[in-house]
Amino acid sequence: MGRFLSNATNRIDAKGRVSVPAIFRAVLAQRDIQELYCFQDFVFPAISIGGPDVLDRYERQIAADDPFSTEANEMSLLVHGGGVFMRLDAEGRLMVTDFIREFTGIASEVTFVGRSDYFQLWQPQAFIEAQAAAREERRLRGLRSP
């Protein structure tokens, strides 16, 4: 296992919490991830969530650039300025904060999307549309599944 795969949609409760799918919680437990690094995706209207290793990966990329370069500054703006740390509660729920809602358009349901070493939170219809667009783009370029 060890990877975030598949997708699932869960309803947000009256207190603004959503249950993280059991298959994703299992990966978090297997990887011993206690603190979640959550950041605004660079391309999609989604929140990306992983462990501190995801933040470390981006910080290594930033450190490899000239600290005064446009690229390093833009990446820091996105990674540091668009990220927060969060934790799951004892029941495996995540608080759907304004940080999440405003960037994604999430209202009453959240689609969890596996992305290998991290997962994302999407507004359900936005995910369906983005996945269909990606599939169509691959089709138009003549790319097929292996």
C-alpha positions as CSV (number, residue, x, y, z in Angstrom):
1,M,0.0,0.0,0.0
2,G,1.8,3.2,1.1
3,R,0.3,5.4,-1.6
4,F,-2.8,7.5,-1.8
5,L,-4.9,6.1,-4.6
6,S,-8.5,6.4,-5.8
7,N,-11.1,8.9,-4.9
8,A,-14.1,9.2,-2.6
9,T,-16.7,11.8,-1.8
10,N,-17.8,12.5,1.8
11,R,-20.4,14.9,3.2
12,I,-19.3,17.7,5.6
13,D,-21.1,17.5,8.9
14,A,-23.0,20.3,10.7
15,K,-19.8,21.3,12.6
16,G,-17.7,21.7,9.4
17,R,-15.8,18.4,9.6
18,V,-15.4,15.7,7.0
19,S,-14.3,12.1,7.6
20,V,-11.1,11.3,5.7
21,P,-11.6,8.0,3.9
22,A,-10.4,4.9,5.8
23,I,-8.0,4.0,2.9
24,F,-6.3,7.4,3.2
25,R,-6.2,7.2,7.0
26,A,-4.5,3.8,6.7
27,V,-1.8,5.3,4.5
28,L,-1.3,8.2,7.0
29,A,-1.0,5.7,9.8
30,Q,1.4,3.5,7.8
31,R,3.6,6.5,7.1
32,D,3.3,7.7,10.7
33,I,2.0,11.1,9.5
34,Q,0.6,13.0,12.5
35,E,0.7,16.6,11.2
36,L,-0.7,17.4,7.8
37,Y,0.8,20.0,5.5
38,C,-2.0,21.5,3.4
39,F,-1.4,23.8,0.6
40,Q,-3.2,25.4,-2.4
41,D,-2.5,23.4,-5.5
42,F,-0.5,25.3,-8.1
43,V,-2.7,24.4,-11.0
44,F,-6.1,23.1,-9.9
45,P,-8.7,24.5,-7.5
46,A,-7.8,21.9,-4.9
47,I,-6.0,21.6,-1.5
48,S,-3.1,19.2,-1.5
49,I,-2.4,17.4,1.7
50,G,0.6,15.4,2.8
51,G,3.1,14.9,5.5
52,P,6.0,17.2,6.4
53,D,8.0,15.3,3.7
54,V,5.9,17.0,1.0
55,L,6.9,20.5,2.5
56,D,10.5,19.3,2.8
57,R,10.5,18.4,-0.9
58,Y,9.3,21.8,-2.0
59,E,11.8,23.5,0.3
60,R,14.7,21.6,-1.1
61,Q,13.6,22.7,-4.6
62,I,13.4,26.3,-3.4
63,A,16.8,26.1,-1.7
64,A,18.4,24.7,-4.9
65,D,17.5,28.0,-6.7
66,D,19.1,31.4,-6.2
67,P,17.2,32.7,-3.2
68,F,16.7,36.0,-5.0
69,S,15.5,34.5,-8.3
70,T,11.9,35.0,-9.5
71,E,11.4,31.2,-9.5
72,A,12.4,30.7,-5.8
73,N,10.3,33.7,-4.7
74,E,7.3,32.5,-6.6
75,M,7.6,29.0,-5.3
76,S,8.0,30.3,-1.7
77,L,5.0,32.5,-2.2
78,L,2.9,29.4,-3.2
79,V,4.4,26.9,-0.8
80,H,4.7,29.0,2.3
81,G,2.1,31.7,1.7
82,G,-0.5,29.1,0.5
83,G,0.0,26.5,3.1
84,V,-1.0,25.6,6.7
85,F,-0.5,22.7,9.1
86,M,-3.6,20.8,10.2
87,R,-4.4,17.6,12.2
88,L,-7.1,15.0,12.0
89,D,-9.3,14.8,15.1
90,A,-9.6,11.5,17.1
91,E,-12.3,10.2,14.8
92,G,-10.2,10.8,11.6
93,R,-12.0,14.0,10.6
94,L,-10.6,17.1,9.1
95,M,-12.0,20.6,9.7
96,V,-13.1,22.2,6.4
97,T,-11.9,25.7,7.1
98,D,-12.4,28.9,5.2
99,F,-8.8,28.4,3.9
100,I,-10.1,25.2,2.1
101,R,-13.6,26.5,1.2
102,E,-12.5,29.8,-0.4
103,F,-9.8,28.3,-2.6
104,T,-11.8,25.2,-3.8
105,G,-15.4,26.3,-3.7
106,I,-16.2,23.3,-1.5
107,A,-19.6,23.7,0.2
108,S,-21.3,20.5,1.5
109,E,-19.3,17.6,0.1
110,V,-15.6,16.9,-0.4
111,T,-14.0,14.7,-3.0
112,F,-10.7,13.1,-1.7
113,V,-8.3,12.4,-4.6
114,G,-5.2,10.2,-4.2
115,R,-2.1,11.6,-5.8
116,S,0.5,9.0,-4.8
117,D,2.4,10.5,-1.8
118,Y,-0.3,13.1,-1.0
119,F,-4.0,13.6,-1.5
120,Q,-6.2,16.4,-2.5
121,L,-9.5,18.0,-1.5
122,W,-11.8,19.0,-4.4
123,Q,-15.3,20.3,-4.9
124,P,-16.9,17.2,-6.3
125,Q,-18.1,18.6,-9.7
126,A,-14.8,20.4,-10.2
127,F,-12.9,17.1,-9.8
128,I,-15.3,15.3,-12.3
129,E,-14.7,18.1,-14.8
130,A,-10.9,18.2,-14.4
131,Q,-10.6,14.5,-14.7
132,A,-12.7,14.4,-17.8
133,A,-10.7,17.3,-19.3
134,A,-7.4,15.5,-18.6
135,R,-8.7,12.3,-20.1
136,E,-9.9,14.1,-23.2
137,E,-6.6,16.0,-23.5
138,R,-4.7,12.7,-23.4
139,R,-7.1,11.2,-26.0
140,L,-6.5,14.2,-28.3
141,R,-2.8,13.8,-28.0
142,G,-3.1,10.1,-28.9
143,L,-1.9,9.0,-25.5
144,R,-3.3,5.7,-24.2
145,S,-3.0,3.8,-20.9
146,P,0.1,1.5,-20.8
